[in-house]
Amino acid sequence: MATICEGRTNARALELAAIAHELRTPVNAVKGYGELVADRLDHLPATAKDADLSVFAARLRQATDALEDTLEAMLDMARITQGTLKARRDRVDPVELLQAASALCSREAVTRSVTLRVSADMSLPTLRGDARLLRQALCNLVFNAIRHSGAEDVSLSLKRQPDGDLEIAVMDRGVGMSGRKAAASRGGASFGGTSPCGTGLGLPLCHKVAALHGGRLEIRTSRGKGTCAALMLPASLLVRRGNHAQGALPLTLH
């Protein structure tokens, strides 16, 4: 039975990857034409510029960027399922990681009247990990918090635990979860589409990215009191500033 289930999972992963690859070509074409339109608008004389067209071009660029992120998330999920995704050994500044996620999600926050608050220990050492995957996972958590915050603040925090592990937490003051939904989210199931495009890939991907780095994703929530999603990364990934190790991390999924 386990072999059958594993085979079905791998088959779904291959199908997911195939769909993502097929969609990349038209998405890239739309993005390219959108960039051409934006470039032409930028070079028009001020008297000939159309403010509405400039706004539309910017929104088109944002939409195609979001689509690209979703396709990349689909490919990452497929690679993780097949065991072919390896985390890079980048030197990552955790404070810059938090700031980047806040900046990337700021437009969504403004649209929903949510204030992003960032709190970080500036003295933390650098982190050995995959910068793109960590940023993607963190952005997914922030987007989800914004969409469930109910126009309240969303807090991003960065600190070391007593055991030395690094906690990157995103907390909202929304309705929270209880019962089966909370249990499912802790097990890696989606709680309503945490990725920017609402595909439902966000939360499972966050669990996988954390595991790929030897860590875990913790979901702390209670009905009516909001939710805290925390990426917990092991102390072994932290290095003194100035070390420049790069390459592939010798980590495997647990």
N, C-alpha and C positions, 0 to 999 in steps of 0.2 A: 504493500500500500504506500509506504514512504517513497519507494522508487517511482511509482506512478505519479504521486503528487509532485515530486521533484521534477519529473519530466514535463508535467503540465505547466509548472512554474517557469521552467526554462523556455518552453514554447511560447508562453505569454511574453516573456522578456524579449525573445527574438521578434515577435510580432510588434511589440512596442518600439523596439529599435528600428525596425523596417518602416513603420509609420513616421517616426521622427525624421529619418533620413529622407523619406519622400517629401515631407513637408518643408524641409530646409530650402530646397530650390525655389519654390514659389515665394516663400517668406523672404529669402535673400533678394529676389527680384523686386518685390514690393518695397523693401527697405532701400534698395538702390535707386529706384525711381523717386521715392520719397526724398532721399538726400539730394537728388538732382533738382527737384522742385524747390527744396529749401535753399539750395545754393543759388538758383536763379533769382529767388525772391530777395535773398540777401544782397545781390548785386544790382538790384533795381534802384533807380534814383528815388529819393525820399518821396517825391511828389507822385510817383507811380506805384508805390507800395500799397498793398491791400492788407490791412491789419488782420482781417478775418482769415485770409489765406495763410498768413504767417502762423497764426494759432493752429489752423488745421494741419499745417505741415509739421509743427512741433508735436501735435497729438499723434499724428501718423508715425512719427519717429519713436515716440514713447510706446505706442502699441506694438510696433514691430520688435522693439527691444524686449518687451514683455513676452512676445511670442517666442523669440529666440531663447529667452531664459527657460520657458516652459519646455521647449524642445530639448534643451540641454539637460533639464531635469529628467525628462523621459529617458534620454540616453544614459544618464547616470544610474537611474534605477535599473535599467536593463543590464548595464555593466556590473552593477553590484550583485544583482541576482545571479548572473553568470559567473561571478567571481573574477571578472577581468579588470575591474576598476582598482587602480592603485593610487593611494594618496601620495601626493608629492611631498618632498622634504623641503618646503620653502621656509624661509625665516620670516615669521609673521609677528608683527607688533600687535598684541591683543588690544591695546588702546586704539590704534589706528583702525583695527578691524571693527571695533564698536562704533567709532566715528563714521566709518565708511557706510556701515549698515544704516545708521541714523540718517545720513545724507541721502542715500538711495531711496529711503522710505519716506522722506520728508514731504514730498508732494502728495502722497496718499494721506499722510497725517493732516496736512493743511485742508485737503478736500473734505475730510471727515471731522474737521474741527477738533483734532486731537493734538495735544502737546507731547512731544517726545522729550524725556528727561534722561540725561546720560550721567552716570556716576561711575568713576573708575579710579583704581589705585594706579597713579602715574608711575610708580616705581617698579611695577611688575616686569619680570624678565621677558625676553622674546619667547616665541613659541615655535616648535618644529611641527609643521603641518601643511596641509594643502590650503593655500590662501583662498582659491576660488571656491572650493567646496565648503569651507568654513563660512565664507561670506554669504554664499547662497543659502546655507542652512540658517544662519542668523537672520538674514533678510526674510526668509519664509516665516520665522517665528515672530518677527516684528510686524510684518504685514498681517498675520493672523491676529496679533494682539490689537492692532489698530482697528481692525474690522469687528472685533468683539468688545471693544472698550466702552461703547456707549457714550462717545464724545467726552471721555475722561482722559486723564494723563496715562501715558504708557512709559514705564521706566525701564531703562537698560542699565544694567550694572555689571561690574567686573571686579572680582575679588578672589583671593586665595582662601581655601578652606583650611582648617587646623591641620589636616593631614597633608597639606601641600598641593592638593588638586586645585585646578583653576575652574571657577564657576563663571559662566557667561549667562546671565539671566535676563529674561524679558517678562515683565509683569504688567498685566492690565487690571482694570477695576470693573470689568464687565460682569455678566451674570454668572460666570463660572460654570462648572459642570458637576454632575453628581451621578452616582450609580453606574449603569452600564456604559454610558458615554465616556466617563472619566477613565474607567477601566480599559476601554478600547483604545483610548488615546495613549495610555501608558504602554499598551502592547504594540503600538506602532500603526494603529489604524488612523485614518484621516478623521478629523473632527470638523469637516465642512470646507475643505479646500484652503489650505494655508499658503499655497503658492500665489504669486501675484495675479495669475489668470484663473484662480479658483479650480484647478484641475484635481485637487485632492492629493497631489503628489507631495506636497510640502512636508507634512508631519512624518510620513514614512521615510522620506528622504533624510530628514533631520536625524531620525533614529539611526539610520544606516551610516550617515556621515560621522556621527559621534562614535559608533561602534568601530568604524574603519580607522579611527584614531585611538582606539583602545579605551574610549570613554563611554558615556551613556547620556541619554536625554531623560531628564526628570520632569514630570508633570505634577505640579502641586496645585490643586484646585478644590474649591468647595462652592456649592451653589449659593449665589448671591454675594460672593466675596472676591470674585475674579480668579485669574489663573496666572501662575508663574511657570514658565517653561525655561529650564536651565540646561545648557550644554555643560556637562561635567567632563573635563579633560584631565588626564593623569599628570601628576607632577613630573613624570619622566620625560614629558614633551617640552618642559620649560628649560631654557638654556640661558646662560649669562649673555647679556648684550655684547655684541662684537663677534660672536661665533657665526660663521657663514655656511653652515652645512646645507647642501642642496642635493636633490636627487629624488629617489623613491623611498618612502617610508617603509620599513620592514614590518608592517602591521597587517593583520588579517581580521576578518569579521569574526565576532564571537557569537 
